[in-house]
Amino acid sequence: MDIAASTVQRTSSPPTGRTATDGRLAASAGASLAVEGVDLRFGGIHALRGVSFTAAPSRITAVIGPNGAGKTSVFNTISGFYRPTAGRVVLDGQDITAVPVHQRASRGLARTFQNIALFHGLSVLENIKLGGHHTMRAGLLQSLAHTRAARDEELALRDEVERRVIDFLQIDHLRHRPVEALSYGLQKRVELARALAMRPRVLLLDEPVAGMNREETEDMARFILDVQEEWGVTVLLVEHDMGMVMDISSHVVVLNFGEVIASGTPSQVRSHPGVIQAYLGADEEMS
């Protein structure tokens, strides 16, 4: 599946209303992300073994591997859900290994999840706004009291989300609908929107097209490319769809049994003997 051919053919300037570079939600530049010698153990299970790689600023890096290779463990370590036994995670030159999960968002790290984690009973707009709440200055008491400062900040956040994120992802017509009424593919897009509302410099996408049909996959691939190219966000994704990975990624890291077995451009990885063996168990090239 050649997603690049069907998604990259865009105009030289983004359509009206989709430019993110002039709004507060836009990232000034993507940050670098480095995983350095990370080991992760759960009792007698050695989940990660000296994993090291770098996600270059404002580029798309993919982490792939067979089931059980350690991809989710890497993401959970970067996000702060797991604390590595050894090694460190470095965001734009700063060691964040010991930084709590909630503080990583304020440093520009945002994530989507493999299983959709939206709040049913809330509208599309309300779900997306939740992503931007960590940037608000009003405290809990001010928000509960509906002070003028809290109301003004809430209105400003809503304006940003509607003008930047919702329009960018072409879901303006859905903003007042409950998320549970949306198709699976659109719910995935809303989850991406919520992550973008966090004003990320590094965006972690955990299987963003899992369960999607071809049309939905191509749409999501186009939006990921737009986020990287127009917003300048660094994208790190875990994905099983090799067609999409090879089409949109600048760099690919391959894990197997908790170790990095290959790292390079899509063309280098595609023909790497160790990767072919890990995926297919035979000496043939990946499609």
Residue, then its C-alpha position, 0 to 999 in steps of 0.5 A: m500500500d503506497i500511502a505516501a503517493s496518496t497522501v503527500q501530494r498536498t499544496s505548497s501552503p496549507p489550506t486556509g484555517r489549517t495553519a498551526t504555526d501562528g497559534r499558541l497550540a503550535a509547537s515552535a519546533g519538535a524536540s529530540l527524544a533519546v532512549e539510552g541503554v534502557d533495561l526493564r525488568f518485571g521480576g524474572i522477566h527481562a522486557l527490555r535489554g539495553v534499548s537505545f535509539t533517537a527520534a530526530p526533531s520534527r521527523i517521524t520515527a517508527v518502532i516496529g517488531p513482532n508481538g511481544a518484542g517490547k514496543t509497548s514497554v518502550f512507550n510506557t517507559i518514555s511516558g513514565f508509566y514504567r521506571p527503567t531498571a537501568g538507562r535513561v530517557v532524554l527529552d531535548g537534552q534533559d533527563i526525564t527518567a524520574v519526571p512524573v507522568h503528569q509533568r512530562a506533558s508540560r515538557g511537551l510530551a503527548r501520547t495516544f493509546q492503542n485502545i481508545a481512551l475517550f470519555h463517553g458521555l462527553s462531546v468531541l469538543e469536550n474530550i479534546k479540550l481535556g488535552g489542553h487543561h494542563t496548560m491553564r493557570a486557573g487552579l481547581l478552586q477558581s475553576l469550581a467557583h467559575t471566576r472571571a479569570a477561569r471563564d476567560e481562560e476556558l473560552a480562550l482554550r475552546d477558541e484555540v481548539e476549535r480554530r486550530v485542532i478541530d479545523f486542522l483534523q477536519i472534524d468541525h462538523l462533529r464537535h458537538r456530537p458525543v464521542e460514543a456515536l462516532s465511528y471507530g476511525l473518527q474516535k481515533r481522530v478525536e484521540l489524536a486531536r486531544a493529544l494535539a491540544m496538549r501542544p506537544r513537541v513530541l507526539l507518541l502514537d501507539e498503533p494509530v491505525a490499528g483496526m482501521n480500514r484502508e480509507e481510514t488508514e490513509d486519512m490518518a497517515r495524511f494527518i500524521l504527515d501534516v502534524q509533522e510537516e506543518w506543525g514541526v512536531t516530532v512523531l514517534l509511533v508504534e505500528h503493525d501496518m508495515g505499508m504505512v510505516m515504510d511510507i511515512s517514516s524517516h527512521v525505523v527502529v526494530l525490536n525483537f525480544g526486548e532488543v534493538i536488532a536494526s535501525g535505519t531508513p525504511s529501505q535499509v530496514r526492509s531488507h535487513p536479514g535480522v528483520i526478515q527473520a524476526y518477522l517471517g522466519a524466512d530469507e525473503e524481503m518484507s513487503 
